[in-house]
Amino acid sequence: MGKRTYLIAPVEPLDVDGVRTVQVGTVVFLVAFVALLPFYGRLEEEGQTWLLWMCLTGVGLGLLGVEYCKRRRQLRTDHDELPDA
């Protein structure tokens, strides 16, 4: 088809270990939980309290996810530092 020239942009790589991504998601769930707390009465009247518990569950799972990603990052770092056999 012809010769093609590709330009590679000088950008930093994305967060490959996922720690920052999970931290941001956890903070978003926490902010949503705190923002919904003043409306607890209204949510209860309308049967929508599951929104609060969903946000709280997102925070809990996010904290577990942060720990998982940190351990995975550490294992990958340790593995990369091993001398070649």
PDB file of N, CA, C and O in Angstrom:
ATOM      1  N   MET A   1       0.817  -1.196   0.000  1.00  0.00           N
ATOM      2  CA  MET A   1       0.000   0.000   0.000  1.00  0.00           C
ATOM      3  C   MET A   1       0.854   1.251   0.000  1.00  0.00           C
ATOM      4  O   MET A   1       0.339   2.347  -0.220  1.00  0.00           O
ATOM      5  N   GLY A   2       2.097   1.116   0.232  1.00  0.00           N
ATOM      6  CA  GLY A   2       2.952   2.300   0.259  1.00  0.00           C
ATOM      7  C   GLY A   2       3.657   2.423   1.592  1.00  0.00           C
ATOM      8  O   GLY A   2       3.358   1.713   2.553  1.00  0.00           O
ATOM      9  N   LYS A   3       4.573   3.317   1.618  1.00  0.00           N
ATOM     10  CA  LYS A   3       5.322   3.518   2.849  1.00  0.00           C
ATOM     11  C   LYS A   3       4.564   4.491   3.743  1.00  0.00           C
ATOM     12  O   LYS A   3       4.029   5.503   3.292  1.00  0.00           O
ATOM     13  N   ARG A   4       4.540   4.151   5.008  1.00  0.00           N
ATOM     14  CA  ARG A   4       3.859   5.014   5.976  1.00  0.00           C
ATOM     15  C   ARG A   4       4.863   5.466   7.015  1.00  0.00           C
ATOM     16  O   ARG A   4       5.762   4.721   7.406  1.00  0.00           O
ATOM     17  N   THR A   5       4.697   6.676   7.445  1.00  0.00           N
ATOM     18  CA  THR A   5       5.542   7.216   8.497  1.00  0.00           C
ATOM     19  C   THR A   5       4.675   7.479   9.711  1.00  0.00           C
ATOM     20  O   THR A   5       3.640   8.140   9.623  1.00  0.00           O
ATOM     21  N   TYR A   6       5.105   6.958  10.836  1.00  0.00           N
ATOM     22  CA  TYR A   6       4.346   7.126  12.061  1.00  0.00           C
ATOM     23  C   TYR A   6       5.095   8.068  12.995  1.00  0.00           C
ATOM     24  O   TYR A   6       6.305   7.953  13.186  1.00  0.00           O
ATOM     25  N   LEU A   7       4.366   8.976  13.556  1.00  0.00           N
ATOM     26  CA  LEU A   7       4.933   9.889  14.534  1.00  0.00           C
ATOM     27  C   LEU A   7       4.557   9.395  15.924  1.00  0.00           C
ATOM     28  O   LEU A   7       3.399   9.063  16.176  1.00  0.00           O
ATOM     29  N   ILE A   8       5.509   9.349  16.803  1.00  0.00           N
ATOM     30  CA  ILE A   8       5.253   8.921  18.171  1.00  0.00           C
ATOM     31  C   ILE A   8       5.290  10.163  19.051  1.00  0.00           C
ATOM     32  O   ILE A   8       6.306  10.852  19.136  1.00  0.00           O
ATOM     33  N   ALA A   9       4.184  10.432  19.691  1.00  0.00           N
ATOM     34  CA  ALA A   9       4.083  11.615  20.538  1.00  0.00           C
ATOM     35  C   ALA A   9       4.885  11.412  21.821  1.00  0.00           C
ATOM     36  O   ALA A   9       4.855  10.330  22.406  1.00  0.00           O
ATOM     37  N   PRO A  10       5.590  12.430  22.253  1.00  0.00           N
ATOM     38  CA  PRO A  10       6.382  12.319  23.484  1.00  0.00           C
ATOM     39  C   PRO A  10       5.514  12.513  24.732  1.00  0.00           C
ATOM     40  O   PRO A  10       5.606  13.543  25.399  1.00  0.00           O
ATOM     41  N   VAL A  11       4.692  11.545  25.037  1.00  0.00           N
ATOM     42  CA  VAL A  11       3.806  11.634  26.202  1.00  0.00           C
ATOM     43  C   VAL A  11       4.216  10.591  27.234  1.00  0.00           C
ATOM     44  O   VAL A  11       4.798   9.557  26.905  1.00  0.00           O
ATOM     45  N   GLU A  12       3.903  10.884  28.470  1.00  0.00           N
ATOM     46  CA  GLU A  12       4.189   9.949  29.549  1.00  0.00           C
ATOM     47  C   GLU A  12       3.229   8.763  29.455  1.00  0.00           C
ATOM     48  O   GLU A  12       2.086   8.929  29.031  1.00  0.00           O
ATOM     49  N   PRO A  13       3.676   7.580  29.841  1.00  0.00           N
ATOM     50  CA  PRO A  13       2.772   6.421  29.813  1.00  0.00           C
ATOM     51  C   PRO A  13       1.684   6.560  30.868  1.00  0.00           C
ATOM     52  O   PRO A  13       1.842   7.268  31.863  1.00  0.00           O
ATOM     53  N   LEU A  14       0.593   5.878  30.629  1.00  0.00           N
ATOM     54  CA  LEU A  14      -0.505   5.894  31.586  1.00  0.00           C
ATOM     55  C   LEU A  14      -0.128   5.152  32.855  1.00  0.00           C
ATOM     56  O   LEU A  14       0.896   4.473  32.922  1.00  0.00           O
ATOM     57  N   ASP A  15      -0.966   5.295  33.842  1.00  0.00           N
ATOM     58  CA  ASP A  15      -0.775   4.617  35.123  1.00  0.00           C
ATOM     59  C   ASP A  15      -1.016   3.124  34.906  1.00  0.00           C
ATOM     60  O   ASP A  15      -2.155   2.661  34.963  1.00  0.00           O
ATOM     61  N   VAL A  16       0.056   2.375  34.658  1.00  0.00           N
ATOM     62  CA  VAL A  16      -0.103   0.979  34.293  1.00  0.00           C
ATOM     63  C   VAL A  16      -0.417   0.075  35.473  1.00  0.00           C
ATOM     64  O   VAL A  16      -0.916  -1.034  35.279  1.00  0.00           O
ATOM     65  N   ASP A  17      -0.137   0.524  36.697  1.00  0.00           N
ATOM     66  CA  ASP A  17      -0.417  -0.342  37.834  1.00  0.00           C
ATOM     67  C   ASP A  17      -1.824  -0.128  38.391  1.00  0.00           C
ATOM     68  O   ASP A  17      -2.300  -0.962  39.163  1.00  0.00           O
ATOM     69  N   GLY A  18      -2.486   0.933  38.035  1.00  0.00           N
ATOM     70  CA  GLY A  18      -3.880   1.139  38.409  1.00  0.00           C
ATOM     71  C   GLY A  18      -4.114   1.738  39.777  1.00  0.00           C
ATOM     72  O   GLY A  18      -5.267   1.933  40.161  1.00  0.00           O
ATOM     73  N   VAL A  19      -3.065   2.040  40.533  1.00  0.00           N
ATOM     74  CA  VAL A  19      -3.254   2.554  41.889  1.00  0.00           C
ATOM     75  C   VAL A  19      -3.965   3.900  41.854  1.00  0.00           C
ATOM     76  O   VAL A  19      -4.962   4.091  42.551  1.00  0.00           O
ATOM     77  N   ARG A  20      -3.471   4.824  41.059  1.00  0.00           N
ATOM     78  CA  ARG A  20      -4.076   6.156  40.998  1.00  0.00           C
ATOM     79  C   ARG A  20      -5.522   6.093  40.492  1.00  0.00           C
ATOM     80  O   ARG A  20      -6.389   6.813  40.988  1.00  0.00           O
ATOM     81  N   THR A  21      -5.770   5.246  39.523  1.00  0.00           N
ATOM     82  CA  THR A  21      -7.118   5.115  38.976  1.00  0.00           C
ATOM     83  C   THR A  21      -8.101   4.640  40.038  1.00  0.00           C
ATOM     84  O   THR A  21      -9.203   5.178  40.148  1.00  0.00           O
ATOM     85  N   VAL A  22      -7.714   3.642  40.814  1.00  0.00           N
ATOM     86  CA  VAL A  22      -8.594   3.118  41.859  1.00  0.00           C
ATOM     87  C   VAL A  22      -8.750   4.140  42.979  1.00  0.00           C
ATOM     88  O   VAL A  22      -9.830   4.253  43.560  1.00  0.00           O
ATOM     89  N   GLN A  23      -7.693   4.884  43.292  1.00  0.00           N
ATOM     90  CA  GLN A  23      -7.792   5.918  44.320  1.00  0.00           C
ATOM     91  C   GLN A  23      -8.780   7.005  43.914  1.00  0.00           C
ATOM     92  O   GLN A  23      -9.585   7.451  44.732  1.00  0.00           O
ATOM     93  N   VAL A  24      -8.724   7.428  42.672  1.00  0.00           N
ATOM     94  CA  VAL A  24      -9.655   8.458  42.195  1.00  0.00           C
ATOM     95  C   VAL A  24     -11.090   7.948  42.245  1.00  0.00           C
ATOM     96  O   VAL A  24     -11.989   8.675  42.669  1.00  0.00           O
ATOM     97  N   GLY A  25     -11.311   6.725  41.823  1.00  0.00           N
ATOM     98  CA  GLY A  25     -12.656   6.150  41.875  1.00  0.00           C
ATOM     99  C   GLY A  25     -13.178   6.046  43.294  1.00  0.00           C
ATOM    100  O   GLY A  25     -14.358   6.294  43.545  1.00  0.00           O
ATOM    101  N   THR A  26     -12.308   5.682  44.221  1.00  0.00           N
ATOM    102  CA  THR A  26     -12.709   5.576  45.629  1.00  0.00           C
ATOM    103  C   THR A  26     -13.095   6.937  46.177  1.00  0.00           C
ATOM    104  O   THR A  26     -14.085   7.062  46.899  1.00  0.00           O
ATOM    105  N   VAL A  27     -12.318   7.960  45.838  1.00  0.00           N
ATOM    106  CA  VAL A  27     -12.627   9.316  46.303  1.00  0.00           C
ATOM    107  C   VAL A  27     -13.952   9.798  45.709  1.00  0.00           C
ATOM    108  O   VAL A  27     -14.733  10.459  46.394  1.00  0.00           O
ATOM    109  N   VAL A  28     -14.204   9.477  44.464  1.00  0.00           N
ATOM    110  CA  VAL A  28     -15.476   9.873  43.838  1.00  0.00           C
ATOM    111  C   VAL A  28     -16.655   9.231  44.576  1.00  0.00           C
ATOM    112  O   VAL A  28     -17.655   9.900  44.835  1.00  0.00           O
ATOM    113  N   PHE A  29     -16.550   7.957  44.912  1.00  0.00           N
ATOM    114  CA  PHE A  29     -17.618   7.304  45.668  1.00  0.00           C
ATOM    115  C   PHE A  29     -17.780   7.924  47.051  1.00  0.00           C
ATOM    116  O   PHE A  29     -18.903   8.081  47.530  1.00  0.00           O
ATOM    117  N   LEU A  30     -16.676   8.277  47.694  1.00  0.00           N
ATOM    118  CA  LEU A  30     -16.746   8.903  49.016  1.00  0.00           C
ATOM    119  C   LEU A  30     -17.426  10.269  48.940  1.00  0.00           C
ATOM    120  O   LEU A  30     -18.261  10.595  49.784  1.00  0.00           O
ATOM    121  N   VAL A  31     -17.078  11.058  47.945  1.00  0.00           N
ATOM    122  CA  VAL A  31     -17.706  12.374  47.766  1.00  0.00           C
ATOM    123  C   VAL A  31     -19.200  12.216  47.493  1.00  0.00           C
ATOM    124  O   VAL A  31     -20.009  12.981  48.019  1.00  0.00           O
ATOM    125  N   ALA A  32     -19.567  11.242  46.685  1.00  0.00           N
ATOM    126  CA  ALA A  32     -20.981  11.005  46.395  1.00  0.00           C
ATOM    127  C   ALA A  32     -21.728  10.590  47.661  1.00  0.00           C
ATOM    128  O   ALA A  32     -22.857  11.026  47.884  1.00  0.00           O
ATOM    129  N   PHE A  33     -21.109   9.753  48.488  1.00  0.00           N
ATOM    130  CA  PHE A  33     -21.734   9.334  49.746  1.00  0.00           C
ATOM    131  C   PHE A  33     -21.972  10.524  50.657  1.00  0.00           C
ATOM    132  O   PHE A  33     -23.064  10.685  51.202  1.00  0.00           O
ATOM    133  N   VAL A  34     -20.955  11.359  50.824  1.00  0.00           N
ATOM    134  CA  VAL A  34     -21.077  12.526  51.693  1.00  0.00           C
ATOM    135  C   VAL A  34     -22.095  13.510  51.120  1.00  0.00           C
ATOM    136  O   VAL A  34     -22.832  14.136  51.882  1.00  0.00           O
ATOM    137  N   ALA A  35     -22.153  13.659  49.811  1.00  0.00           N
ATOM    138  CA  ALA A  35     -23.104  14.576  49.183  1.00  0.00           C
ATOM    139  C   ALA A  35     -24.543  14.094  49.349  1.00  0.00           C
ATOM    140  O   ALA A  35     -25.463  14.910  49.404  1.00  0.00           O
ATOM    141  N   LEU A  36     -24.749  12.779  49.430  1.00  0.00           N
ATOM    142  CA  LEU A  36     -26.107  12.241  49.563  1.00  0.00           C
ATOM    143  C   LEU A  36     -26.589  12.178  51.009  1.00  0.00           C
ATOM    144  O   LEU A  36     -27.790  12.059  51.251  1.00  0.00           O
ATOM    145  N   LEU A  37     -25.680  12.255  51.967  1.00  0.00           N
ATOM    146  CA  LEU A  37     -26.079  12.145  53.376  1.00  0.00           C
ATOM    147  C   LEU A  37     -27.135  13.169  53.807  1.00  0.00           C
ATOM    148  O   LEU A  37     -28.067  12.798  54.521  1.00  0.00           O
ATOM    149  N   PRO A  38     -27.030  14.437  53.406  1.00  0.00           N
ATOM    150  CA  PRO A  38     -28.070  15.389  53.827  1.00  0.00           C
ATOM    151  C   PRO A  38     -29.464  15.060  53.282  1.00  0.00           C
ATOM    152  O   PRO A  38     -30.467  15.551  53.802  1.00  0.00           O
ATOM    153  N   PHE A  39     -29.525  14.249  52.259  1.00  0.00           N
ATOM    154  CA  PHE A  39     -30.803  13.912  51.638  1.00  0.00           C
ATOM    155  C   PHE A  39     -31.317  12.545  52.072  1.00  0.00           C
ATOM    156  O   PHE A  39     -32.154  11.950  51.392  1.00  0.00           O
ATOM    157  N   TYR A  40     -30.819  12.042  53.205  1.00  0.00           N
ATOM    158  CA  TYR A  40     -31.198  10.702  53.648  1.00  0.00           C
ATOM    159  C   TYR A  40     -32.709  10.563  53.826  1.00  0.00           C
ATOM    160  O   TYR A  40     -33.303   9.579  53.386  1.00  0.00           O
ATOM    161  N   GLY A  41     -33.335  11.562  54.477  1.00  0.00           N
ATOM    162  CA  GLY A  41     -34.785  11.504  54.693  1.00  0.00           C
ATOM    163  C   GLY A  41     -35.552  11.411  53.389  1.00  0.00           C
ATOM    164  O   GLY A  41     -36.474  10.606  53.256  1.00  0.00           O
ATOM    165  N   ARG A  42     -35.173  12.225  52.440  1.00  0.00           N
ATOM    166  CA  ARG A  42     -35.857  12.220  51.140  1.00  0.00           C
ATOM    167  C   ARG A  42     -35.617  10.896  50.403  1.00  0.00           C
ATOM    168  O   ARG A  42     -36.524  10.339  49.783  1.00  0.00           O
ATOM    169  N   LEU A  43     -34.383  10.412  50.486  1.00  0.00           N
ATOM    170  CA  LEU A  43     -34.086   9.127  49.840  1.00  0.00           C
ATOM    171  C   LEU A  43     -34.885   7.994  50.473  1.00  0.00           C
ATOM    172  O   LEU A  43     -35.342   7.084  49.782  1.00  0.00           O
ATOM    173  N   GLU A  44     -35.050   8.056  51.792  1.00  0.00           N
ATOM    174  CA  GLU A  44     -35.810   7.019  52.488  1.00  0.00           C
ATOM    175  C   GLU A  44     -37.286   7.070  52.106  1.00  0.00           C
ATOM    176  O   GLU A  44     -37.920   6.029  51.934  1.00  0.00           O
ATOM    177  N   GLU A  45     -37.832   8.275  51.973  1.00  0.00           N
ATOM    178  CA  GLU A  45     -39.234   8.415  51.558  1.00  0.00           C
ATOM    179  C   GLU A  45     -39.483   7.824  50.176  1.00  0.00           C
ATOM    180  O   GLU A  45     -40.530   7.227  49.924  1.00  0.00           O
ATOM    181  N   GLU A  46     -38.522   7.994  49.296  1.00  0.00           N
ATOM    182  CA  GLU A  46     -38.680   7.529  47.920  1.00  0.00           C
ATOM    183  C   GLU A  46     -38.151   6.113  47.702  1.00  0.00           C
ATOM    184  O   GLU A  46     -38.194   5.594  46.587  1.00  0.00           O
ATOM    185  N   GLY A  47     -37.651   5.489  48.771  1.00  0.00           N
ATOM    186  CA  GLY A  47     -37.136   4.126  48.638  1.00  0.00           C
ATOM    187  C   GLY A  47     -35.838   4.041  47.857  1.00  0.00           C
ATOM    188  O   GLY A  47     -35.586   3.045  47.180  1.00  0.00           O
ATOM    189  N   GLN A  48     -35.020   5.067  47.944  1.00  0.00           N
ATOM    190  CA  GLN A  48     -33.777   5.124  47.173  1.00  0.00           C
ATOM    191  C   GLN A  48     -32.536   5.110  48.058  1.00  0.00           C
ATOM    192  O   GLN A  48     -31.480   5.588  47.643  1.00  0.00           O
ATOM    193  N   THR A  49     -32.645   4.568  49.272  1.00  0.00           N
ATOM    194  CA  THR A  49     -31.483   4.543  50.158  1.00  0.00           C
ATOM    195  C   THR A  49     -30.375   3.638  49.635  1.00  0.00           C
ATOM    196  O   THR A  49     -29.246   3.696  50.122  1.00  0.00           O
ATOM    197  N   TRP A  50     -30.685   2.812  48.660  1.00  0.00           N
ATOM    198  CA  TRP A  50     -29.672   1.949  48.077  1.00  0.00           C
ATOM    199  C   TRP A  50     -28.544   2.774  47.462  1.00  0.00           C
ATOM    200  O   TRP A  50     -27.424   2.280  47.333  1.00  0.00           O
ATOM    201  N   LEU A  51     -28.821   4.026  47.080  1.00  0.00           N
ATOM    202  CA  LEU A  51     -27.772   4.883  46.525  1.00  0.00           C
ATOM    203  C   LEU A  51     -26.666   5.136  47.547  1.00  0.00           C
ATOM    204  O   LEU A  51     -25.481   5.112  47.215  1.00  0.00           O
ATOM    205  N   LEU A  52     -27.070   5.378  48.786  1.00  0.00           N
ATOM    206  CA  LEU A  52     -26.079   5.580  49.843  1.00  0.00           C
ATOM    207  C   LEU A  52     -25.231   4.334  50.048  1.00  0.00           C
ATOM    208  O   LEU A  52     -24.006   4.411  50.142  1.00  0.00           O
ATOM    209  N   TRP A  53     -25.888   3.199  50.114  1.00  0.00           N
ATOM    210  CA  TRP A  53     -25.167   1.957  50.376  1.00  0.00           C
ATOM    211  C   TRP A  53     -24.302   1.551  49.192  1.00  0.00           C
ATOM    212  O   TRP A  53     -23.261   0.919  49.368  1.00  0.00           O
ATOM    213  N   MET A  54     -24.724   1.908  48.003  1.00  0.00           N
ATOM    214  CA  MET A  54     -23.897   1.647  46.828  1.00  0.00           C
ATOM    215  C   MET A  54     -22.607   2.465  46.906  1.00  0.00           C
ATOM    216  O   MET A  54     -21.524   1.956  46.617  1.00  0.00           O
ATOM    217  N   CYS A  55     -22.731   3.733  47.296  1.00  0.00           N
ATOM    218  CA  CYS A  55     -21.548   4.581  47.417  1.00  0.00           C
ATOM    219  C   CYS A  55     -20.620   4.064  48.513  1.00  0.00           C
ATOM    220  O   CYS A  55     -19.401   4.046  48.341  1.00  0.00           O
ATOM    221  N   LEU A  56     -21.195   3.647  49.633  1.00  0.00           N
ATOM    222  CA  LEU A  56     -20.386   3.130  50.729  1.00  0.00           C
ATOM    223  C   LEU A  56     -19.694   1.818  50.324  1.00  0.00           C
ATOM    224  O   LEU A  56     -18.547   1.576  50.697  1.00  0.00           O
ATOM    225  N   THR A  57     -20.389   0.995  49.574  1.00  0.00           N
ATOM    226  CA  THR A  57     -19.787  -0.239  49.066  1.00  0.00           C
ATOM    227  C   THR A  57     -18.665   0.081  48.080  1.00  0.00           C
ATOM    228  O   THR A  57     -17.633  -0.590  48.071  1.00  0.00           O
ATOM    229  N   GLY A  58     -18.866   1.101  47.254  1.00  0.00           N
ATOM    230  CA  GLY A  58     -17.818   1.526  46.325  1.00  0.00           C
ATOM    231  C   GLY A  58     -16.565   1.978  47.059  1.00  0.00           C
ATOM    232  O   GLY A  58     -15.450   1.710  46.611  1.00  0.00           O
ATOM    233  N   VAL A  59     -16.743   2.664  48.186  1.00  0.00           N
ATOM    234  CA  VAL A  59     -15.587   3.094  48.981  1.00  0.00           C
ATOM    235  C   VAL A  59     -14.875   1.875  49.558  1.00  0.00           C
ATOM    236  O   VAL A  59     -13.649   1.780  49.493  1.00  0.00           O
ATOM    237  N   GLY A  60     -15.638   0.945  50.122  1.00  0.00           N
ATOM    238  CA  GLY A  60     -15.036  -0.257  50.708  1.00  0.00           C
ATOM    239  C   GLY A  60     -14.294  -1.091  49.685  1.00  0.00           C
ATOM    240  O   GLY A  60     -13.164  -1.515  49.927  1.00  0.00           O
ATOM    241  N   LEU A  61     -14.919  -1.329  48.546  1.00  0.00           N
ATOM    242  CA  LEU A  61     -14.255  -2.109  47.498  1.00  0.00           C
ATOM    243  C   LEU A  61     -13.069  -1.354  46.912  1.00  0.00           C
ATOM    244  O   LEU A  61     -12.071  -1.954  46.514  1.00  0.00           O
ATOM    245  N   GLY A  62     -13.191  -0.032  46.864  1.00  0.00           N
ATOM    246  CA  GLY A  62     -12.080   0.781  46.381  1.00  0.00           C
ATOM    247  C   GLY A  62     -10.867   0.672  47.287  1.00  0.00           C
ATOM    248  O   GLY A  62      -9.735   0.600  46.809  1.00  0.00           O
ATOM    249  N   LEU A  63     -11.099   0.660  48.599  1.00  0.00           N
ATOM    250  CA  LEU A  63      -9.981   0.512  49.533  1.00  0.00           C
ATOM    251  C   LEU A  63      -9.308  -0.846  49.370  1.00  0.00           C
ATOM    252  O   LEU A  63      -8.083  -0.954  49.424  1.00  0.00           O
ATOM    253  N   LEU A  64     -10.116  -1.872  49.173  1.00  0.00           N
ATOM    254  CA  LEU A  64      -9.540  -3.194  48.897  1.00  0.00           C
ATOM    255  C   LEU A  64      -8.769  -3.182  47.572  1.00  0.00           C
ATOM    256  O   LEU A  64      -7.696  -3.776  47.464  1.00  0.00           O
ATOM    257  N   GLY A  65      -9.321  -2.511  46.582  1.00  0.00           N
ATOM    258  CA  GLY A  65      -8.669  -2.428  45.281  1.00  0.00           C
ATOM    259  C   GLY A  65      -7.353  -1.676  45.326  1.00  0.00           C
ATOM    260  O   GLY A  65      -6.400  -2.040  44.637  1.00  0.00           O
ATOM    261  N   VAL A  66      -7.296  -0.625  46.138  1.00  0.00           N
ATOM    262  CA  VAL A  66      -6.044   0.122  46.276  1.00  0.00           C
ATOM    263  C   VAL A  66      -4.964  -0.780  46.860  1.00  0.00           C
ATOM    264  O   VAL A  66      -3.835  -0.806  46.370  1.00  0.00           O
ATOM    265  N   GLU A  67      -5.313  -1.516  47.906  1.00  0.00           N
ATOM    266  CA  GLU A  67      -4.336  -2.421  48.512  1.00  0.00           C
ATOM    267  C   GLU A  67      -3.894  -3.496  47.525  1.00  0.00           C
ATOM    268  O   GLU A  67      -2.710  -3.825  47.459  1.00  0.00           O
ATOM    269  N   TYR A  68      -4.824  -4.038  46.769  1.00  0.00           N
ATOM    270  CA  TYR A  68      -4.499  -5.057  45.774  1.00  0.00           C
ATOM    271  C   TYR A  68      -3.539  -4.500  44.724  1.00  0.00           C
ATOM    272  O   TYR A  68      -2.546  -5.141  44.378  1.00  0.00           O
ATOM    273  N   CYS A  69      -3.844  -3.305  44.221  1.00  0.00           N
ATOM    274  CA  CYS A  69      -2.997  -2.709  43.188  1.00  0.00           C
ATOM    275  C   CYS A  69      -1.618  -2.345  43.724  1.00  0.00           C
ATOM    276  O   CYS A  69      -0.622  -2.470  43.012  1.00  0.00           O
ATOM    277  N   LYS A  70      -1.554  -1.891  44.985  1.00  0.00           N
ATOM    278  CA  LYS A  70      -0.252  -1.573  45.571  1.00  0.00           C
ATOM    279  C   LYS A  70       0.594  -2.833  45.713  1.00  0.00           C
ATOM    280  O   LYS A  70       1.792  -2.817  45.429  1.00  0.00           O
ATOM    281  N   ARG A  71      -0.027  -3.922  46.153  1.00  0.00           N
ATOM    282  CA  ARG A  71       0.719  -5.184  46.269  1.00  0.00           C
ATOM    283  C   ARG A  71       1.179  -5.679  44.907  1.00  0.00           C
ATOM    284  O   ARG A  71       2.303  -6.159  44.758  1.00  0.00           O
ATOM    285  N   ARG A  72       0.308  -5.561  43.918  1.00  0.00           N
ATOM    286  CA  ARG A  72       0.675  -5.994  42.567  1.00  0.00           C
ATOM    287  C   ARG A  72       1.833  -5.160  42.028  1.00  0.00           C
ATOM    288  O   ARG A  72       2.756  -5.690  41.409  1.00  0.00           O
ATOM    289  N   ARG A  73       1.774  -3.839  42.271  1.00  0.00           N
ATOM    290  CA  ARG A  73       2.861  -2.962  41.833  1.00  0.00           C
ATOM    291  C   ARG A  73       4.177  -3.354  42.509  1.00  0.00           C
ATOM    292  O   ARG A  73       5.226  -3.397  41.865  1.00  0.00           O
ATOM    293  N   GLN A  74       4.111  -3.639  43.809  1.00  0.00           N
ATOM    294  CA  GLN A  74       5.319  -4.026  44.541  1.00  0.00           C
ATOM    295  C   GLN A  74       5.880  -5.341  44.012  1.00  0.00           C
ATOM    296  O   GLN A  74       7.093  -5.474  43.849  1.00  0.00           O
ATOM    297  N   LEU A  75       5.016  -6.310  43.743  1.00  0.00           N
ATOM    298  CA  LEU A  75       5.481  -7.587  43.190  1.00  0.00           C
ATOM    299  C   LEU A  75       6.125  -7.402  41.822  1.00  0.00           C
ATOM    300  O   LEU A  75       7.141  -8.026  41.517  1.00  0.00           O
ATOM    301  N   ARG A  76       5.529  -6.543  41.002  1.00  0.00           N
ATOM    302  CA  ARG A  76       6.101  -6.286  39.682  1.00  0.00           C
ATOM    303  C   ARG A  76       7.442  -5.594  39.795  1.00  0.00           C
ATOM    304  O   ARG A  76       8.362  -5.897  39.035  1.00  0.00           O
ATOM    305  N   THR A  77       7.568  -4.662  40.737  1.00  0.00           N
ATOM    306  CA  THR A  77       8.837  -3.970  40.953  1.00  0.00           C
ATOM    307  C   THR A  77       9.900  -4.947  41.430  1.00  0.00           C
ATOM    308  O   THR A  77      11.031  -4.932  40.943  1.00  0.00           O
ATOM    309  N   ASP A  78       9.534  -5.797  42.385  1.00  0.00           N
ATOM    310  CA  ASP A  78      10.466  -6.800  42.885  1.00  0.00           C
ATOM    311  C   ASP A  78      10.896  -7.758  41.779  1.00  0.00           C
ATOM    312  O   ASP A  78      12.061  -8.147  41.705  1.00  0.00           O
ATOM    313  N   HIS A  79       9.960  -8.132  40.930  1.00  0.00           N
ATOM    314  CA  HIS A  79      10.249  -9.068  39.836  1.00  0.00           C
ATOM    315  C   HIS A  79      11.181  -8.417  38.811  1.00  0.00           C
ATOM    316  O   HIS A  79      12.079  -9.073  38.281  1.00  0.00           O
ATOM    317  N   ASP A  80      10.968  -7.129  38.533  1.00  0.00           N
ATOM    318  CA  ASP A  80      11.812  -6.436  37.559  1.00  0.00           C
ATOM    319  C   ASP A  80      13.234  -6.232  38.087  1.00  0.00           C
ATOM    320  O   ASP A  80      14.177  -6.138  37.300  1.00  0.00           O
ATOM    321  N   GLU A  81      13.396  -6.163  39.410  1.00  0.00           N
ATOM    322  CA  GLU A  81      14.713  -5.938  39.998  1.00  0.00           C
ATOM    323  C   GLU A  81      15.526  -7.229  40.133  1.00  0.00           C
ATOM    324  O   GLU A  81      16.724  -7.170  40.409  1.00  0.00           O
ATOM    325  N   LEU A  82      14.902  -8.382  39.945  1.00  0.00           N
ATOM    326  CA  LEU A  82      15.631  -9.638  40.052  1.00  0.00           C
ATOM    327  C   LEU A  82      16.687  -9.742  38.946  1.00  0.00           C
ATOM    328  O   LEU A  82      16.434  -9.349  37.808  1.00  0.00           O
ATOM    329  N   PRO A  83      17.858 -10.265  39.277  1.00  0.00           N
ATOM    330  CA  PRO A  83      18.871 -10.451  38.233  1.00  0.00           C
ATOM    331  C   PRO A  83      18.437 -11.564  37.284  1.00  0.00           C
ATOM    332  O   PRO A  83      17.779 -12.524  37.687  1.00  0.00           O
ATOM    333  N   ASP A  84      18.810 -11.419  36.043  1.00  0.00           N
ATOM    334  CA  ASP A  84      18.453 -12.438  35.055  1.00  0.00           C
ATOM    335  C   ASP A  84      19.183 -13.734  35.371  1.00  0.00           C
ATOM    336  O   ASP A  84      20.364 -13.730  35.719  1.00  0.00           O
ATOM    337  N   ALA A  85      18.460 -14.846  35.243  1.00  0.00           N
ATOM    338  CA  ALA A  85      19.073 -16.155  35.551  1.00  0.00           C
ATOM    339  C   ALA A  85      19.796 -16.715  34.353  1.00  0.00           C
ATOM    340  O   ALA A  85      20.368 -17.803  34.429  1.00  0.00           O
TER     341      ALA A  85
END
